């Protein structure tokens, strides 16, 4: 009888322990959520890394959703998206995880931030200057006149304000330009004298290099055009018949009077390189009143993203 009673107590203890363990798993463990993903071009495959979850709610960051546990989603446009997964345990408890993903990063997406970036992507001239930043001749090879340019070189010339102006590119082609408090833009001094007799010059401290800042009012409703590959013909003292053509280059062009970085007769620029955080442009300058508007020089400068 003692033996049977001991055996009964043992079973009862085991049952109570098992019940308490199960009860703890069900009521005390909160949902846990994580995201794993892989991206090929515009297609993204997602895996929900979850515990204690019975319902999965995905927000792909482009206005579309899914309740599949491990969905595959095709984005309409390249860009940067924040993906959100909400996991629910069926009892009113939930957990949330987010992941930032990059989809189909073409040069245009790198320039604008992609379709999901409503604010656009803003750039400014980098004061750090890369080893490839130079003052060049506007010949076929952009042969170096001065360079690599030292950090803050335009500040050394007394024009530190040129590093403040910003340029914003939107995925839909809209363009924003902010000339900041001085109301002036970095540009060529010869262009100023030809355009208005020099009346627009605000800061002439760079005149020994053909540079200055001049009054400029950004164009309302401005747009830009990006071409990944074209043959760009520009007026040049180095070209036959006064024209030089750069074959198969990427370019940026602007509506009306707009430009990026450097205000001169030639407003269309060459994009030499672009990454997520920097781009290097070739901006042309006509520094001789005898040959204006033919380009004599070029500024090869790096721009950085404004965080």
C-alpha positions in Angstrom: 0.0 0.0 0.0 2.9 2.4 0.8 4.5 1.6 -2.5 1.3 2.3 -4.4 0.8 5.6 -2.5 4.3 6.7 -3.3 3.8 5.8 -7.0 0.6 7.8 -7.0 2.3 10.9 -5.5 5.1 10.7 -8.0 2.6 10.7 -10.9 0.7 13.5 -9.3 3.9 15.6 -8.9 4.9 14.9 -12.5 1.5 15.9 -13.8 1.4 19.2 -11.8 5.0 20.0 -12.9 4.1 19.3 -16.6 0.9 21.4 -16.3 2.8 24.3 -14.8 5.5 24.1 -17.5 2.9 24.1 -20.2 1.0 27.0 -18.6 4.2 29.0 -18.4 4.9 28.4 -22.1 1.4 29.5 -23.1 0.9 32.5 -20.8 4.3 34.0 -20.0 6.4 33.7 -23.1 5.8 36.9 -25.3 5.9 36.7 -29.1 9.4 37.1 -30.7 9.9 38.4 -34.2 12.8 38.8 -36.6 13.2 39.3 -40.4 15.5 37.5 -42.8 15.5 38.6 -46.5 17.3 38.3 -49.8 17.0 40.6 -52.8 17.6 39.9 -56.5 16.9 43.0 -58.7 13.4 44.1 -57.7 12.3 40.7 -56.1 12.6 40.3 -52.3 12.1 37.0 -50.5 11.3 37.3 -46.8 11.5 34.8 -43.9 9.7 35.4 -40.6 12.0 34.4 -37.7 9.3 34.0 -35.0 8.4 32.3 -31.8 5.0 32.2 -30.1 3.4 33.7 -33.2 0.2 32.6 -35.0 -0.4 35.5 -37.3 2.0 37.4 -39.6 1.4 40.9 -41.0 4.0 42.3 -43.4 4.2 45.9 -44.6 6.7 46.1 -47.5 7.2 49.9 -47.3 5.7 50.6 -50.7 2.1 50.6 -49.7 1.5 46.8 -50.1 1.1 44.2 -47.4 0.9 40.4 -46.9 -0.3 37.9 -44.2 1.9 35.1 -45.5 4.5 33.8 -43.1 7.3 33.8 -45.7 6.2 36.0 -48.6 8.0 36.9 -51.9 7.4 40.5 -53.0 8.2 42.2 -56.3 8.8 46.0 -56.0 7.6 48.2 -58.9 10.5 50.6 -58.5 14.1 50.4 -57.2 14.8 52.3 -54.0 15.2 52.1 -50.3 12.3 50.6 -48.3 11.6 49.9 -44.6 9.9 46.5 -44.2 7.8 45.9 -41.0 6.7 42.5 -39.7 4.1 42.4 -36.9 3.7 39.0 -35.2 0.6 38.2 -33.1 0.2 35.2 -30.7 -3.6 35.0 -31.1 -4.2 36.2 -27.5 -3.7 39.9 -28.1 0.1 40.0 -27.7 2.3 41.2 -30.5 5.9 42.0 -31.4 7.3 44.1 -34.2 10.5 44.0 -36.3 11.8 46.3 -39.0 14.5 46.0 -41.7 15.8 48.6 -44.2 16.4 47.1 -47.6 17.9 48.4 -50.8 16.2 47.3 -54.1 17.6 47.6 -57.6 20.1 50.4 -56.9 20.5 52.0 -60.3 22.5 55.2 -60.7 19.2 57.1 -60.8 18.0 55.5 -57.5 21.4 56.4 -56.0 20.9 60.0 -57.1 17.3 60.4 -56.0 16.9 58.0 -53.1 14.3 56.0 -55.0 10.5 56.0 -55.3 10.0 55.4 -51.6 11.8 58.6 -50.6 9.2 61.3 -50.6 11.7 64.0 -49.5 14.1 63.3 -52.3 17.9 63.0 -51.8 19.9 66.2 -51.0 23.5 66.7 -52.0 26.1 69.4 -51.3 29.7 70.1 -52.4 32.1 68.1 -50.2 34.7 70.2 -48.3 36.8 67.1 -47.8 37.6 66.7 -51.5 38.5 63.3 -52.9 41.9 62.5 -54.4 40.2 62.8 -57.8 39.0 66.3 -57.3 40.9 68.6 -59.7 40.9 71.9 -61.5 41.3 70.8 -65.1 41.5 71.9 -68.7 38.3 71.3 -70.6 40.0 69.0 -73.0 39.1 65.5 -74.0 41.1 64.0 -71.0 40.5 66.7 -68.4 44.2 67.2 -68.0 45.1 68.6 -64.5 45.8 72.3 -64.0 45.7 72.0 -60.2 45.1 68.9 -58.1 44.3 66.9 -56.2 42.6 69.7 -54.5 43.2 70.0 -50.7 40.3 69.9 -48.2 38.4 73.1 -47.9 40.3 74.7 -50.8 37.5 77.2 -51.6 37.4 78.3 -48.0 41.1 79.0 -48.3 40.2 81.3 -51.2 37.7 83.1 -48.9 34.5 81.4 -50.3 33.7 78.8 -47.6 30.0 79.5 -48.2 30.0 77.5 -51.5 30.1 74.3 -49.4 26.7 75.2 -47.9 24.4 75.3 -50.9 22.3 72.2 -51.4 20.7 70.4 -54.4 17.8 68.0 -54.0 16.8 65.3 -56.6 13.4 63.6 -56.5 12.5 60.3 -58.1 9.7 62.0 -60.2 12.2 64.4 -61.8 11.6 67.5 -59.6 14.7 69.5 -58.5 15.3 71.8 -55.5 18.1 74.2 -55.1 18.9 76.2 -51.9 21.5 79.0 -52.1 21.3 79.7 -48.3 21.6 83.1 -46.6 23.9 84.8 -49.0 21.5 84.3 -51.9 24.5 83.6 -54.2 25.9 80.6 -56.1 29.4 79.4 -56.9 30.3 80.2 -60.5 32.6 81.6 -63.1 33.6 85.3 -62.9 33.8 85.7 -66.7 30.2 84.4 -67.0 29.1 87.1 -64.5 30.8 89.9 -66.5 29.3 88.7 -69.8 25.8 88.2 -68.2 25.4 91.4 -66.3 28.7 93.4 -66.4 29.7 91.9 -63.0 26.7 93.5 -61.2 25.7 90.1 -59.8 29.0 89.3 -58.1 28.7 88.8 -54.4 32.1 87.4 -53.5 35.0 87.9 -55.9 37.7 86.3 -53.7 38.4 83.5 -56.2 38.9 85.8 -59.2 42.6 84.8 -59.6 41.2 81.4 -60.6 38.3 82.7 -62.6 35.9 82.0 -59.7 33.3 84.0 -57.7 29.9 83.7 -56.1 27.0 85.5 -57.9 23.4 86.4 -57.1 21.0 83.6 -58.0 17.3 83.0 -57.4 16.5 79.3 -57.7 13.9 78.4 -60.3 10.4 77.5 -58.9 9.2 74.1 -60.2 12.5 73.1 -61.6 13.2 69.7 -63.0 16.2 67.7 -64.0 17.0 65.0 -66.5 19.5 62.1 -66.0 21.0 60.3 -68.9 22.9 57.1 -68.2 24.8 57.2 -71.5 25.0 59.8 -74.2 27.4 61.7 -76.5 27.7 65.1 -74.9 28.8 68.0 -77.3 29.9 71.2 -75.6 31.5 74.4 -76.8 35.2 74.2 -76.2 38.5 75.8 -77.2 39.9 72.3 -77.5 37.5 70.9 -80.0 37.6 71.1 -83.8 35.3 73.9 -85.0 34.9 74.9 -81.4 33.0 71.8 -80.2 34.2 68.9 -78.2 32.2 65.7 -77.8 32.5 63.3 -74.9 31.4 59.9 -75.9 29.2 57.6 -73.8 29.0 59.7 -70.7 26.4 60.0 -67.9 24.9 63.5 -67.6 22.7 65.7 -65.6 20.7 68.5 -67.2 18.3 71.0 -65.8 15.3 73.1 -66.7 15.3 76.9 -67.2 18.4 78.5 -65.5 19.0 75.7 -63.0 22.3 73.9 -62.5 24.3 72.0 -59.9 27.4 73.1 -58.1 28.8 75.7 -60.5 27.0 78.5 -62.4 28.4 79.1 -65.9 27.3 79.1 -69.5 27.4 75.3 -69.8 24.9 73.9 -67.3 24.8 70.3 -68.3 27.4 68.3 -66.4 29.1 64.9 -66.6 28.5 62.3 -63.8 31.8 60.5 -63.5 30.9 58.3 -60.5 28.0 57.9 -58.1 27.6 55.8 -54.9 25.1 55.8 -52.1 26.9 58.6 -50.3 29.0 60.5 -52.9 29.1 61.5 -56.5 31.8 63.1 -58.6 30.8 65.6 -61.3 32.5 67.5 -64.1 31.3 71.1 -64.3 32.5 73.3 -67.2 33.8 76.8 -67.1 34.4 79.5 -69.7 37.3 81.5 -68.3 38.3 83.6 -71.3 36.2 86.6 -72.4 37.8 86.3 -75.9 36.4 82.8 -76.4 33.2 82.9 -74.4 31.0 80.8 -74.3 33.6 78.1 -75.3 34.7 76.1 -72.3 38.4 76.5 -71.2 38.4 74.7 -67.9 36.5 72.2 -65.8 36.0 71.6 -62.1 35.9 67.9 -61.2 34.4 67.9 -57.7 32.9 65.5 -55.3 29.4 66.0 -53.7 28.2 64.3 -50.6 24.8 63.4 -49.2 23.3 65.7 -46.7 22.2 63.6 -43.8 
